[in-house]
Every structure is written in C-alpha cells, then in structure tokens.
Amino acid sequence: MKQMVVVSGKGGTGKTTVLASFAALAQDKVLADCDVDAANLYLLLHPEEARQEEFFGAKIAVRDAERCNRCGECERRCRFDAITVEAVKEANCEGCGLCVLVCPQQALRLETVANGTLFTGHTAYGPMVHARLKHAAENSGRLVTRVRQEAETLALREGHDLILLDGPPGIGCTAIASLVDTDLAVVVTEPTLSGMHDMARVVQLAHQLRVPVAAIINKADINADNSAALADYCASQDIPVLASLPFDEVVVSANAAQVPLVEYDAGPVAQGLRHAWEQLEHMLG
C-alpha cells in the first residue's frame, strides 16, 4: 500500500482542510489523523466510532502509604517538582524513576497509566483512525505510531491500497512519527515569513527521513512576493508545487459547515485542490 501524509511547518496553514478534500476525492483508502495533540479531522469527516481503546504510554510514580515514613528524600531529589511527602503531581511526573531508586523504604514504584484514547470508525469516505492525547500527557509520538499501526491493520484487512495521513504541524516527535516510512509528504504552506521559515524546516526533516516532498501554497495571493519566493525555494529543492490557492472566505464557511471543501464549493480553491489530487494520484502511481 501507499502512504501519503499532509504536513505543515506551522499551524493554521490549512493542512486539515486540504486533507479532508483529498479524503473526499480519493478512492479505496484509509484515513488517519496523526495530529494527536489537537485532532480535528473528525470534525469534517464525522466518523461513526466502532471501537475505542485506551492508550498506555506513560509511567508515573505511585506511593505505598503504608511503607512511606515521610522522610522527604523523594521530594528533595525530584527535579520536576512532581512529588512531595503528601502527594504525587501526575502532570509533572516524567516517569524517570529516580524517586523509586532513592526511596529508603521502597515505598515508591512506577506504574503505566492511560494517557490517551484511540478511536477506530467509519466515515462516508472510508475507515478512519484518530486519537486524542490527554492534556499535558507525554509520549505523543508513540500514540502517532499506534494510530498508524491501526490504519495499516485496517488497510491490510479490508484490502485498501492507500493511507492518507493528516500529520501534525512542526518538526517534533509527532511529525517524525507521521513522516517516517511514508511514500510522499505534501507540505501546505502560506506566503508569510513564519510560513516560509517553517516550511524549510519541515522539508529538511522530510529529506533527512528520505521522504519525497510536494507543496501546496495556500492563500498565495495575500503576498505575491513571498509566494514567488516560495515557488523559487521549491524549484531549488526539486519540490513540485501542486497548487497555488487564493484566499477565499468560502473555506471558512465550509469548515463551519463541517463539510470537505470540494463537496461544499466548486470555486477556485476547490478546483485547485482537485487538480492537486490528480497530480498526486499520478505521483503515487
């Protein structure tokens, strides 16, 4: 099967809007939202949840009150201010285990806890997997990997040839987990200084992971000079520009209606996305 991920160097470039339209246009695919810190693809595709499971990806310190003599050694050693003689602050605990090692009474242990939920369901556009990480929870990269594993299992079991991934913004561990071993990354950017800078960073990451890159310049008409600079950068990196989309308030209306743009409107942005998908079909073979 082929796997294509839509990513962005920064948030707010229109990445999920693009992926939702591709979901409506593509055939025979599985959909996966890998932006586990702020999943929102489900708002546009409305999956009917068939199954959900807790994700256990973190460890925290747990105290045995009967063994503890309140010596305070754990509190003195913890650099994260996660433990006192009274309680463990779960949001602060990094699960490093130092408190367990230094406790003279062996009153502390590490326990694996649930820090997210994985959802598997079906949409009008095909099966979909997404997840939600709990607030301030760790191991988001591992949860992304779990989302991708479940998507691959679905694709193999149901005979789908393509997985479309909605990746997170940035270049952190979730972005790495979303990009690695994919067949193509589509970077959605915008002609702002931050958009240009952050696109270069995510392109560098994709190149390091040996993932081919294509680009979509969104809201290209808000700054013609910066759009030209983005096109020049893409040419210098051998990155095909699939579309230069104009700013259009209909995109906001489509998102508010919770409908993929290409099903809501037939204007220039929707037509640009349709043309971009035709090129991607050819690139993916």
Secondary structure, DSSP 8 states (H G I E B T S, - for coil): -EEEEEEESSTTSSHHHHHHHHHHH--SEEEEE--TTS--HHHHH--EEEEEEEEEEEEEEEE-TTT-----HHHHH-TTS-B-SS-B-TTT-----HHHHH-TT--EEEEEEEEEEEEEEEETTEEEEEEEE-TT-S-HHHHHHHHHHHHHHHHHHHT-SEEEEEEEESSSHHHHHHHTT-SEEEEEE-SSHHHHHHHHHHHHHHHHTT--EEEEETTGGG-HHHHHHHHHHHHHTT--EEEE----THHHHHHHTT--HHHH--SHHHHHHHHHHHHHHHHH-
